[in-house]
């Protein structure tokens, strides 16, 4: 295995991390921005901001979990295939 293959695996791993964490982070960011905008105009109670974020992130996890699992499983299968090919000398 040369440096190019290692860099390629690292690049693919970072891409999978972005694909799996991105939807959850974006949903948290969007609800956070909406709550921050609303908090500028009304009551600024710190606990009122966490409950909607937790609920939205929970539902985003439920919604995006099949996609996230598919991406991780596909990456793992490719990685395991590379490990087997490396062990067999190919």
C-alpha positions in Angstrom: 0.0 0.0 0.0 1.5 3.3 -1.0 0.9 6.9 0.2 -1.7 7.5 -2.5 -3.9 4.7 -1.3 -3.7 5.9 2.3 -4.6 9.4 1.3 -7.5 8.1 -0.8 -8.8 6.1 2.1 -8.5 9.2 4.4 -10.3 11.4 1.9 -13.1 8.8 1.5 -13.4 8.6 5.3 -13.7 12.3 5.7 -16.3 12.4 3.0 -18.3 9.7 4.7 -18.0 11.7 8.0 -19.4 14.8 6.3 -22.2 12.9 4.6 -23.3 11.2 7.8 -22.9 14.2 10.2 -23.9 16.9 7.8 -27.7 16.5 7.8 -27.9 16.4 11.6 -25.6 19.4 11.9 -27.5 21.4 9.3 -30.8 20.7 11.0 -29.4 21.8 14.3 -27.9 24.9 12.7 -31.2 25.8 11.0 -33.3 25.4 14.1 -30.6 27.3 16.1 -30.8 30.2 13.7 -34.6 30.3 13.8 -34.6 30.2 17.6 -31.9 32.9 17.7 -33.9 35.2 15.4 -37.0 34.6 17.5 -35.1 35.2 20.8 -34.0 38.6 19.5 -37.6 39.7 19.5 -39.1 38.0 22.6 -38.2 36.3 25.9 -34.6 35.2 26.2 -34.9 32.1 28.5 -31.9 29.9 28.0 -33.8 26.6 28.5 -36.3 27.4 25.8 -33.6 27.2 23.1 -32.4 23.7 24.0 -35.7 21.8 23.9 -36.6 22.6 20.2 -33.0 21.8 19.1 -33.1 18.5 20.9 -36.5 17.6 19.3 -35.4 18.6 15.8 -32.1 16.7 16.0 -33.9 13.7 17.4 -36.3 13.7 14.4 -33.5 14.4 12.0 -31.7 11.3 13.3 -34.7 9.2 12.9 -35.3 10.5 9.3 -31.6 10.3 8.1 -30.5 7.2 10.0 -31.1 4.8 7.1 -29.1 7.0 4.7 -26.3 7.4 7.4 -26.1 3.6 8.0 -26.0 2.9 4.3 -23.1 5.2 3.8 -21.1 3.8 6.7 -21.8 0.2 5.7 -20.8 0.8 2.1 -17.6 2.5 3.2 -16.8 -0.3 5.6 -17.3 -2.9 2.9 -15.0 -1.1 0.6 -12.4 -0.7 3.4 -12.6 -4.4 4.3 -12.3 -5.4 0.7 -9.1 -3.4 0.5 -7.8 -5.0 3.7 -8.5 -8.5 2.3 -6.8 -7.5 -1.0 -3.8 -6.2 0.9 -3.6 -9.4 2.9 -3.7 -11.6 -0.2 -0.9 -9.7 -1.8 -3.0 -8.1 -4.4 
